[in-house]
Amino acid sequence: MKRIFTSLILGLAMLSAMPVNAQTIGETRGSDDFKIGVAGFSYRKFTLDQTLQYLQSMGVKYFSVKDWWLPLNSTKEQMDAFKAKCAEYGIQGYTLGPIYMRTKESVDETFAYAQRYGADMFIGVPNYELLDYVIEKVRETGIKVAIHTHGPDGAAFPDIRTVVDLVKDPSLGVGCCMDLGHTFRSGYDVAQDIKKYGKWIYDIHIKDETAASKAGQTWEMGRGIMDFKPIVKSLRKIGYKGVVSLEFEKNGDNPHPGVAESIGYLRGVLDATK
């Protein structure tokens, strides 16, 4: 009896020590404020069904669709079947791409592809000399283009500044799929860039990196050197409503353990910074 009484006293003492604002299961979490997704490139060596099974197992409801699952010449009927397959898993292919556009014909093909799919935005990387034509197609179709940034590796549009400098006007419907890892590798303060260029950001690719330089490599979130707390606070500050998609470039043959670890870490940071 004495032992039971002692345990009861200890239990009451622990309860009284709990902060009154402690989050309990069932309450709204900080991660509920964001649409968490996965960039399709993460599962580049897997079938659509395998990818959807992996996403479902993590409770991820959004992913960007790469053309190896849905080729650019897909018919409307094939696209409807694709979306129905995704819906079976409770998942939405929320955008298409990245899609590289090297000629006017490829720009036309890509916009027609997005129209058949019913997308209001896709991730694209046009040649610089095609930007005026892309803006014309945005005006014609109402479909926005989020230009993917590629960091210091020599590819087009290394960071959001290039998009801003070349497009100039954020009201034209050509903005940015801001790759936060590549921004970090370019030596920029990611959190400050989000606040500075918020009106240009249509989509987010998030990842951790091993170095703030060209030598940096994608790593599991929380194991690299990026500090995600100020990044999340900046996304909250600008009222970002798009999808935050993990892009995991590491270990293409077996990415899922790293993807799952990173999604869990991301949710933890989002919860902790509410």
N, C-alpha and C positions, 0 to 999 in steps of 0.2 A: 504493500500500500504506500509506504514511504517513497519507493522508487517511482510509482505512478504519479504521486503528488509532485515530486521533484521535476519530473518530465513535463507535467502540466505547467508548473511555474516557469520553466525554461521556455516552453512554447509561447506562453503569454508574453514573456519578456521579449522574445524575438519579434512577435507581432507588433508590439508597442514601439519597437525600434525601427520598423519599416517606414520609409517616408510616405506621407499621405498621397503624394502624386506619383507613386510607383506605377509603372505600366503593367497591366495584367492582361492575360490572354482574353481576347474578345474586344479589347479596346482598339480604336483606330491607331494604326501604326504609321510611322513616317514614310515607310515604303509604299503605303496605300496611296500616297500623293503622286506617285509616278507610274507611268506605263513602262514596265521593264521588258525589254526584248532581247533578242540575240540576232546579230548580223549573220546572214546565211553563209557567208564565207567561212565561218567557224567550223561548219560541218561540210566542207567542200568535197570530201571523199565519201559521203554517205548518201543513201537514197532518201527520197522525200519521207517515206514511212519511218525509216530509222530516225531521221531528224525530228519528225513530229513526236515520236515516242520519247525521245530524249527531252524535248521541250516540255511535253506534258508532265514528265516525271519531276520536273523542277517547278511546275506551276507557272511557267512562262507562257504568256498568251499572245506574244507578238514576235514576228521575225520578218526580216527583209528577204525578198525572193530573188535568188540568183537564176540566171537564164539556163543553167544546166538542168534545173528542175522544170522550168517553163520557158522554152525557147522563144526567141523574138518573133518567130513565124507562127506561134500558137494561135489557133482559132478561138473565137469567143466560146464555143462549146467546150473546147479543151480547158480554157481558163475557168469556166464555170465548174467543170469537174474537179479541177485543181482546188478551187476555193471550197468546194463541198468536202473534199478529202481533209483539208485543214480544219474545217468546222467540226468534223467527226472527233477531232482531238481537242476541241475547244480553243483553237489557235487561229489567229488571223495573219495572213501575209499582208502586212500593213503598207508596204511600199515595195518597189522594184529596184534592183540594182545592187551595187553600182553598175552602170552601163556606160561604156566608152563610145564616144561619138567622134569619128575621124573625118566624116564627109557630110555634105548636106543630105545625101540619101540616107545615111545612118541616123541623122537627126529626125528625118521624116519617119523612118521605120520605128524609131524608139517612141516618138510621140503617139504614133498609131497603136503601138503595142500597149502603151499606158492607157490610151483611150479605151481599147477593147477590154482591158482589165478593170476599168472603172476607177483608176487611181487618180487622186487629186494632186499627187506629188510623186516624183521618183528621184532616185539618187543617180546623178549623171556626171560624167567627166568629158566635156566637149573640148576639142582643140580651141585654142584661144581665138583663132580667126573666125570661128563659128559662133561666137557669143552673140553677135547681133542677130543672127538667124535664129538662135535658140530663144532669144527674147521675143522675136517675132512669133515663134511657134507658141510660146507661153501666152502671148496676147490673143492668139487665134483660138487656142484650145482651153485656156483657163487652167492648165496643168502646170504646177510649179516644178522647178528643178532645184534640188539640193546638191550643190557641187561638193564632192568628197575631197577632203584635204589629205595630202599624202606625205607631209613632213619633209625632212632634209635629204631625201634620197635621190633627188633629181627629177622626180615626176612632176607633171603639171599641177598647179594649185597647191603649193607646199603648205600654205596655211590660210586662214580666213582673210588675212590682209590682201592676198592676191585677188580673192573674189571681190572684196570691197573696192579695191583699186580699179579693177577692170569693168565691173558692172556699174558701180558708182551710185545707183539709186536703188534702195531696198524695196521700193514699191513696184518694181518691175517683175517680181515673181521668180527671180533667180537668186537663191540664197545659198546656204552652206549646210552640208552634212559635216559637222565639226568633229574630226577625229581627235579626241583629247590626248591620246597617247602620242600621236604624231606632233601635236602642238607642243607637248612637253619635251619631246625629242628635239624640237626646233629651238628650245631654249626660252620659250615664253612662259609667263605666269598664266596658267590655264584659267584659274578663277577670275583673274582680272580681265582676260580676253572675253570670257563669257559675259561679264557685266558690260564691257565696252562695246561688244558687237552683238548683243542679245537680239536685236531686231532682224539680224541676218541669219539667225540659227533656226533651221527647219528640222534638223535631225541631229542626233548625237550618237557617236560611236565611242564607247568607253572601254578602257583597258589600262593595265598597269605596265610600267616600263622599268627596265633595269638601270637606265642612265638617262640624264637630261642632255643627250647628245645624239648624233647620228648613230653611234654605237649601241644605243638602247634597243632592247628586245622586249617583245610582249612577254609578260609573266602573269602568273595567277594574281588576281587582285588581292592586295594585302601583303604580298611577298616582294613586290617591287619597291620603288622608292617614292612613288607619288603619294601626296597627301590629299585624300578625297574629301575630307570634311569641308574645307573652304570651297571646293568645287561644287559640292552639293548645295552649300549655302548660297553660292552665286546663282545656281539654277533656280533655287527658290526665290531669290531676289528678283530675277527677271520674269518670274511667273511662267517658267517654261512648261508647256503643256504637251509637247511631243513625246516620242518614245526615246528612252535611254537604252540603247542596244549594246550589249557586250559584243565586242569583236575579239575573238581569241585566235590569234594567228599561230600560236605555239602548238606543236605536236599535232599536225594535221591527220596523222593516222589514228590517233586516240585522244581527241580533244575533250571528250565529255567529262572526265574527272576534273580537269582544270576549269572548264566552263561552269560546272556545278559548284565548285569551290568559290569561284569568282562571283557567281550570282548570289550565293549565300553571304559573302562578304559585302557585296553591294547593298543587299537588303539591310544588313546590320548597320552600315554607315547611314543609310537613309533613315532608319529607325532612330538612331542615336542623334541625328541632327534635326529632328523635327522642331 
